[in-house]
Amino acid sequence: MSQFDTIYNREYTDSAKWDGRKQGENFIRWQRTYPSLHGDDAIIPMWVADMDFAAPQVVIDALKERLEHPIFGYTMTPDSYFEAICDWMQERQGWHCEQEWICPHAGIVPALFFAVAGLLAADEKVVIQPPVYYPFMYGPQRNERGILRNTLIYKDGAYSIDFEDFEAKCADPKAKMFILSHPHNPIGRLWSEAELVRMGEICAKHDVIIFSDEIHSDLIMPGEDFVSFGALTQFHDNLIIANAPSKTFNLAGLKCSSVIIPNATLRDQYQGYVMQHAAERVNLFGVISTEAAYRHGGPWLDELLVYLKDNLTLTETFIRDRLPMIKVIPCQATYLVWIDCSALGLDREALDHLFIEEARVYPDEGHIFGDEGDGFMRLNLACPRSILEEALVRIEKAIVSNA
């Protein structure tokens, strides 16, 4: 039995994923009050990207050790924290990061918002590649910046970049930032080195800042290869990399991430805006957990990746053999699987109803990733296999009964 087979009851822990089911007023998208949250027909949440697995014991032990000291006052971020990040990037991802490039932050989504607001003028625009993680849209919208959509090409069950359109969008005089999801959320694609170079050259040509969100970059399926934008040193002058241990080691609640900016001028501009809003401090326990995870969490991660690959294979096989009317998009990374349900012929409301009210499985609805996600659902596979199996059976029953 794998350690990841253990089922933990996350209810009444203020879990957004589990307790959020009954706190719809706290979540913009959750407007319903569900009649059943417990028992055999309780809704299985497979939406927000955290895992239903215990964090690595090395992280728990490091936090316990710090808790033995009873004072939790103002703290500094130690050099060892920055060293651990740089060592991890070198050893696990194969690229060199200098300590002074790292700007600690409470989270990548807030960092993205600060980058948009602090580096772009009010009339300037951001290029995104939908269907994509919805804060990529919220960041510009809520800071009153424009959005240029370089919609990904979906053909024969796979996604690719429309480079002609990408250059046209970057050539817009108001285009000043490109936000890249790498690996891409929700489609699970890894961008190849050739694709990264081509995007990088276009951005350099048109003086567009690259904000590469690489938060899922440690969650690479066995047999696949990840190339960080940080490894492409020719683009360091206009590059921002955002990363964190939160997805990798299930530490999102500890609020600690890294914004890595090689260019000193760009870094000072970003940090200056962050400091204007007094947001440069990070969580004490986030720092401790980050260092412990990056120093000692490698074996745990290696075991996790095998388990996630098996969960992915189970999902692909189940859907191929028993639900051929829907399709799993090939997933190279993340623990999020993107499912094409368009052949069911349902509109947004009907597809949401099928999964949530009938199957009693709560995914992330495809349309929240942009109109380009209509007809899709994103399922979080980072759960014990028995829960995944139950969810797949529920989806099967709901789809078959509506056929």
VENVENHU-V237286 format. One record per residue. N is the residue number from 1. RES is the residue in three letters. PSI is psi in whole degrees, 0 to 359 (NA if undefined). NEAR is the number of other C-alpha atoms within 8 Angstrom. D_LAST is the distance of its C-alpha to the last C-alpha in whole Angstrom. Layout:
N | RES | PSI | NEAR | D_LAST
N | RES | PSI | NEAR | D_LAST
This chain:
1 | MET | 132 | 3 | 37
2 | SER | 152 | 5 | 37
3 | GLN | 337 | 5 | 38
4 | PHE | 357 | 11 | 35
5 | ASP | 344 | 10 | 33
6 | THR | 132 | 8 | 35
7 | ILE | 122 | 8 | 33
8 | TYR | 135 | 6 | 35
9 | ASN | 110 | 4 | 34
10 | ARG | 0 | 8 | 34
11 | GLU | 147 | 8 | 34
12 | TYR | 26 | 6 | 37
13 | THR | 14 | 6 | 38
14 | ASP | 32 | 8 | 38
15 | SER | 124 | 10 | 35
16 | ALA | 322 | 8 | 33
17 | LYS | 318 | 11 | 30
18 | TRP | 307 | 10 | 30
19 | ASP | 339 | 13 | 32
20 | GLY | 342 | 12 | 31
21 | ARG | 332 | 12 | 28
22 | LYS | 15 | 8 | 30
23 | GLN | 52 | 9 | 33
24 | GLY | 332 | 13 | 30
25 | GLU | 343 | 7 | 34
26 | ASN | 354 | 7 | 35
27 | PHE | 125 | 9 | 32
28 | ILE | 320 | 7 | 31
29 | ARG | 343 | 5 | 27
30 | TRP | 93 | 10 | 27
31 | GLN | 355 | 8 | 28
32 | ARG | 156 | 5 | 26
33 | THR | 114 | 7 | 27
34 | TYR | 138 | 7 | 25
35 | PRO | 336 | 4 | 25
36 | SER | 119 | 8 | 25
37 | LEU | 351 | 10 | 27
38 | HIS | 167 | 7 | 28
39 | GLY | 188 | 6 | 27
40 | ASP | 334 | 4 | 24
41 | ASP | 16 | 8 | 21
42 | ALA | 144 | 9 | 24
43 | ILE | 134 | 11 | 22
44 | ILE | 114 | 9 | 22
45 | PRO | 123 | 9 | 24
46 | MET | 41 | 12 | 23
47 | TRP | 276 | 11 | 25
48 | VAL | 146 | 8 | 29
49 | ALA | 68 | 7 | 30
50 | ASP | 168 | 9 | 32
51 | MET | 150 | 8 | 32
52 | ASP | 37 | 9 | 32
53 | PHE | 148 | 12 | 35
54 | ALA | 143 | 6 | 38
55 | ALA | 160 | 9 | 41
56 | PRO | 142 | 10 | 43
57 | GLN | 329 | 6 | 46
58 | VAL | 328 | 10 | 49
59 | VAL | 315 | 13 | 47
60 | ILE | 318 | 10 | 47
61 | ASP | 320 | 8 | 51
62 | ALA | 321 | 11 | 52
63 | LEU | 319 | 11 | 51
64 | LYS | 319 | 8 | 53
65 | GLU | 317 | 8 | 56
66 | ARG | 326 | 7 | 56
67 | LEU | 343 | 7 | 55
68 | GLU | 337 | 6 | 58
69 | HIS | 123 | 6 | 60
70 | PRO | 7 | 5 | 60
71 | ILE | 129 | 4 | 61
72 | PHE | 57 | 5 | 58
73 | GLY | 193 | 4 | 60
74 | TYR | 137 | 4 | 60
75 | THR | 158 | 6 | 59
76 | MET | 159 | 4 | 59
77 | THR | 115 | 6 | 57
78 | PRO | 158 | 6 | 59
79 | ASP | 327 | 6 | 59
80 | SER | 332 | 7 | 58
81 | TYR | 312 | 12 | 54
82 | PHE | 321 | 10 | 55
83 | GLU | 320 | 9 | 56
84 | ALA | 320 | 11 | 53
85 | ILE | 312 | 10 | 51
86 | CYS | 318 | 12 | 53
87 | ASP | 321 | 8 | 53
88 | TRP | 315 | 11 | 49
89 | MET | 321 | 12 | 48
90 | GLN | 313 | 11 | 51
91 | GLU | 322 | 8 | 50
92 | ARG | 331 | 7 | 46
93 | GLN | 353 | 11 | 46
94 | GLY | 29 | 8 | 49
95 | TRP | 153 | 10 | 50
96 | HIS | 127 | 9 | 53
97 | CYS | 130 | 9 | 53
98 | GLU | 145 | 8 | 57
99 | GLN | 322 | 8 | 57
100 | GLU | 348 | 5 | 58
101 | TRP | 343 | 12 | 55
102 | ILE | 125 | 11 | 53
103 | CYS | 105 | 11 | 52
104 | PRO | 145 | 11 | 51
105 | HIS | 160 | 15 | 48
106 | ALA | 339 | 13 | 46
107 | GLY | 158 | 11 | 43
108 | ILE | 324 | 15 | 41
109 | VAL | 312 | 7 | 40
110 | PRO | 322 | 8 | 43
111 | ALA | 319 | 11 | 45
112 | LEU | 316 | 11 | 43
113 | PHE | 318 | 11 | 43
114 | PHE | 321 | 11 | 47
115 | ALA | 316 | 10 | 47
116 | VAL | 313 | 14 | 45
117 | ALA | 326 | 10 | 48
118 | GLY | 338 | 11 | 51
119 | LEU | 348 | 8 | 51
120 | LEU | 140 | 13 | 49
121 | ALA | 166 | 8 | 51
122 | ALA | 332 | 6 | 50
123 | ASP | 10 | 8 | 49
124 | GLU | 169 | 11 | 48
125 | LYS | 160 | 14 | 44
126 | VAL | 137 | 15 | 42
127 | VAL | 130 | 14 | 40
128 | ILE | 167 | 15 | 36
129 | GLN | 80 | 11 | 33
130 | PRO | 155 | 13 | 30
131 | PRO | 134 | 13 | 27
132 | VAL | 160 | 13 | 30
133 | TYR | 122 | 11 | 31
134 | TYR | 332 | 9 | 31
135 | PRO | 342 | 7 | 35
136 | PHE | 334 | 11 | 36
137 | MET | 320 | 10 | 35
138 | TYR | 321 | 8 | 36
139 | GLY | 304 | 11 | 40
140 | PRO | 317 | 16 | 41
141 | GLN | 312 | 10 | 39
142 | ARG | 344 | 7 | 41
143 | ASN | 13 | 9 | 44
144 | GLU | 43 | 7 | 44
145 | ARG | 158 | 15 | 44
146 | GLY | 162 | 10 | 42
147 | ILE | 133 | 11 | 39
148 | LEU | 121 | 10 | 38
149 | ARG | 111 | 9 | 35
150 | ASN | 80 | 13 | 35
151 | THR | 131 | 11 | 31
152 | LEU | 147 | 11 | 30
153 | ILE | 125 | 8 | 29
154 | TYR | 115 | 8 | 25
155 | LYS | 132 | 6 | 25
156 | ASP | 40 | 4 | 24
157 | GLY | 15 | 8 | 22
158 | ALA | 159 | 8 | 26
159 | TYR | 147 | 10 | 28
160 | SER | 170 | 7 | 31
161 | ILE | 135 | 9 | 34
162 | ASP | 91 | 10 | 35
163 | PHE | 328 | 7 | 39
164 | GLU | 315 | 6 | 40
165 | ASP | 323 | 8 | 39
166 | PHE | 315 | 10 | 40
167 | GLU | 322 | 9 | 43
168 | ALA | 320 | 8 | 43
169 | LYS | 318 | 12 | 42
170 | CYS | 334 | 15 | 44
171 | ALA | 347 | 8 | 47
172 | ASP | 126 | 7 | 46
173 | PRO | 337 | 6 | 50
174 | LYS | 353 | 7 | 48
175 | ALA | 118 | 15 | 46
176 | LYS | 350 | 13 | 48
177 | MET | 142 | 13 | 45
178 | PHE | 122 | 14 | 42
179 | ILE | 115 | 13 | 40
180 | LEU | 136 | 11 | 38
181 | SER | 113 | 11 | 35
182 | HIS | 107 | 14 | 36
183 | PRO | 154 | 13 | 34
184 | HIS | 131 | 12 | 32
185 | ASN | 117 | 12 | 30
186 | PRO | 0 | 12 | 27
187 | ILE | 349 | 12 | 26
188 | GLY | 20 | 16 | 28
189 | ARG | 142 | 13 | 31
190 | LEU | 131 | 11 | 34
191 | TRP | 133 | 11 | 37
192 | SER | 164 | 8 | 39
193 | GLU | 321 | 7 | 43
194 | ALA | 319 | 6 | 43
195 | GLU | 318 | 8 | 40
196 | LEU | 317 | 10 | 42
197 | VAL | 317 | 9 | 45
198 | ARG | 317 | 8 | 44
199 | MET | 318 | 9 | 43
200 | GLY | 318 | 10 | 46
201 | GLU | 320 | 9 | 48
202 | ILE | 316 | 10 | 47
203 | CYS | 319 | 13 | 47
204 | ALA | 319 | 11 | 51
205 | LYS | 323 | 7 | 51
206 | HIS | 13 | 8 | 50
207 | ASP | 49 | 8 | 51
208 | VAL | 127 | 13 | 48
209 | ILE | 136 | 12 | 48
210 | ILE | 121 | 13 | 45
211 | PHE | 102 | 13 | 43
212 | SER | 108 | 13 | 42
213 | ASP | 107 | 12 | 39
214 | GLU | 34 | 12 | 39
215 | ILE | 335 | 14 | 38
216 | HIS | 14 | 13 | 36
217 | SER | 347 | 13 | 38
218 | ASP | 349 | 8 | 39
219 | LEU | 65 | 10 | 36
220 | ILE | 128 | 13 | 35
221 | MET | 140 | 13 | 33
222 | PRO | 133 | 7 | 36
223 | GLY | 348 | 4 | 37
224 | GLU | 158 | 7 | 36
225 | ASP | 134 | 6 | 39
226 | PHE | 133 | 10 | 40
227 | VAL | 116 | 9 | 43
228 | SER | 147 | 10 | 44
229 | PHE | 334 | 9 | 45
230 | GLY | 335 | 11 | 48
231 | ALA | 345 | 9 | 49
232 | LEU | 83 | 9 | 49
233 | THR | 340 | 6 | 53
234 | GLN | 347 | 5 | 53
235 | PHE | 11 | 11 | 51
236 | HIS | 337 | 11 | 52
237 | ASP | 332 | 7 | 54
238 | ASN | 40 | 12 | 51
239 | LEU | 136 | 14 | 49
240 | ILE | 128 | 12 | 47
241 | ILE | 131 | 13 | 45
242 | ALA | 128 | 14 | 44
243 | ASN | 166 | 14 | 43
244 | ALA | 159 | 12 | 43
245 | PRO | 3 | 14 | 42
246 | SER | 315 | 14 | 40
247 | LYS | 317 | 13 | 37
248 | THR | 315 | 12 | 38
249 | PHE | 12 | 11 | 40
250 | ASN | 55 | 12 | 38
251 | LEU | 24 | 13 | 41
252 | ALA | 325 | 9 | 39
253 | GLY | 349 | 5 | 41
254 | LEU | 355 | 9 | 44
255 | LYS | 69 | 13 | 44
256 | CYS | 124 | 17 | 46
257 | SER | 177 | 14 | 45
258 | SER | 132 | 13 | 47
259 | VAL | 117 | 14 | 48
260 | ILE | 119 | 11 | 50
261 | ILE | 102 | 14 | 52
262 | PRO | 324 | 11 | 54
263 | ASN | 119 | 11 | 56
264 | ALA | 320 | 8 | 59
265 | THR | 314 | 6 | 59
266 | LEU | 320 | 9 | 55
267 | ARG | 316 | 11 | 55
268 | ASP | 323 | 8 | 58
269 | GLN | 316 | 10 | 56
270 | TYR | 309 | 12 | 53
271 | GLN | 326 | 10 | 55
272 | GLY | 319 | 8 | 57
273 | TYR | 319 | 10 | 54
274 | VAL | 317 | 12 | 53
275 | MET | 330 | 9 | 56
276 | GLN | 331 | 7 | 57
277 | HIS | 14 | 6 | 54
278 | ALA | 43 | 7 | 55
279 | ALA | 21 | 9 | 52
280 | GLU | 348 | 10 | 53
281 | ARG | 150 | 8 | 54
282 | VAL | 167 | 11 | 51
283 | ASN | 131 | 10 | 50
284 | LEU | 313 | 7 | 53
285 | PHE | 336 | 8 | 50
286 | GLY | 319 | 12 | 48
287 | VAL | 314 | 12 | 51
288 | ILE | 316 | 12 | 52
289 | SER | 323 | 13 | 48
290 | THR | 311 | 11 | 48
291 | GLU | 316 | 12 | 51
292 | ALA | 318 | 12 | 50
293 | ALA | 313 | 14 | 47
294 | TYR | 331 | 12 | 48
295 | ARG | 323 | 9 | 51
296 | HIS | 2 | 8 | 50
297 | GLY | 1 | 13 | 46
298 | GLY | 311 | 9 | 45
299 | PRO | 320 | 7 | 45
300 | TRP | 316 | 8 | 42
301 | LEU | 318 | 10 | 40
302 | ASP | 319 | 8 | 41
303 | GLU | 320 | 8 | 39
304 | LEU | 314 | 9 | 36
305 | LEU | 323 | 12 | 35
306 | VAL | 318 | 10 | 35
307 | TYR | 316 | 9 | 33
308 | LEU | 321 | 12 | 30
309 | LYS | 320 | 10 | 30
310 | ASP | 322 | 8 | 29
311 | ASN | 321 | 12 | 26
312 | LEU | 315 | 11 | 25
313 | THR | 318 | 8 | 25
314 | LEU | 314 | 8 | 23
315 | THR | 314 | 9 | 20
316 | GLU | 317 | 9 | 21
317 | THR | 315 | 8 | 20
318 | PHE | 311 | 10 | 18
319 | ILE | 320 | 12 | 15
320 | ARG | 318 | 9 | 17
321 | ASP | 329 | 7 | 16
322 | ARG | 343 | 7 | 13
323 | LEU | 61 | 9 | 11
324 | PRO | 352 | 8 | 12
325 | MET | 349 | 7 | 10
326 | ILE | 163 | 12 | 12
327 | LYS | 137 | 11 | 16
328 | VAL | 124 | 10 | 19
329 | ILE | 134 | 12 | 22
330 | PRO | 128 | 8 | 25
331 | CYS | 114 | 12 | 27
332 | GLN | 342 | 10 | 31
333 | ALA | 170 | 14 | 32
334 | THR | 176 | 14 | 31
335 | TYR | 27 | 10 | 29
336 | LEU | 126 | 16 | 26
337 | VAL | 135 | 16 | 23
338 | TRP | 121 | 14 | 21
339 | ILE | 127 | 12 | 18
340 | ASP | 110 | 12 | 16
341 | CYS | 14 | 12 | 13
342 | SER | 330 | 10 | 14
343 | ALA | 346 | 7 | 11
344 | LEU | 342 | 7 | 8
345 | GLY | 27 | 6 | 10
346 | LEU | 145 | 9 | 11
347 | ASP | 178 | 8 | 15
348 | ARG | 307 | 9 | 17
349 | GLU | 319 | 7 | 17
350 | ALA | 322 | 8 | 13
351 | LEU | 318 | 10 | 13
352 | ASP | 316 | 10 | 16
353 | HIS | 320 | 9 | 14
354 | LEU | 312 | 11 | 11
355 | PHE | 313 | 14 | 14
356 | ILE | 310 | 12 | 17
357 | GLU | 326 | 9 | 16
358 | GLU | 309 | 8 | 13
359 | ALA | 336 | 13 | 14
360 | ARG | 45 | 12 | 17
361 | VAL | 126 | 14 | 18
362 | TYR | 102 | 11 | 20
363 | PRO | 182 | 13 | 20
364 | ASP | 123 | 11 | 22
365 | GLU | 136 | 10 | 20
366 | GLY | 325 | 12 | 21
367 | HIS | 344 | 12 | 22
368 | ILE | 347 | 9 | 25
369 | PHE | 12 | 14 | 26
370 | GLY | 163 | 12 | 27
371 | ASP | 335 | 8 | 25
372 | GLU | 347 | 9 | 25
373 | GLY | 3 | 13 | 22
374 | ASP | 135 | 11 | 20
375 | GLY | 2 | 13 | 16
376 | PHE | 162 | 13 | 18
377 | MET | 147 | 13 | 18
378 | ARG | 122 | 14 | 21
379 | LEU | 135 | 12 | 21
380 | ASN | 115 | 13 | 25
381 | LEU | 4 | 12 | 25
382 | ALA | 69 | 12 | 29
383 | CYS | 162 | 12 | 28
384 | PRO | 146 | 12 | 29
385 | ARG | 327 | 8 | 27
386 | SER | 325 | 7 | 26
387 | ILE | 317 | 9 | 25
388 | LEU | 315 | 11 | 23
389 | GLU | 317 | 8 | 21
390 | GLU | 318 | 8 | 20
391 | ALA | 317 | 11 | 18
392 | LEU | 321 | 10 | 16
393 | VAL | 319 | 8 | 15
394 | ARG | 316 | 11 | 14
395 | ILE | 318 | 11 | 12
396 | GLU | 312 | 11 | 11
397 | LYS | 317 | 9 | 10
398 | ALA | 316 | 12 | 9
399 | ILE | 315 | 9 | 6
400 | VAL | 319 | 7 | 5
401 | SER | 341 | 6 | 6
402 | ASN | 3 | 5 | 4
403 | ALA | NA | 4 | 0
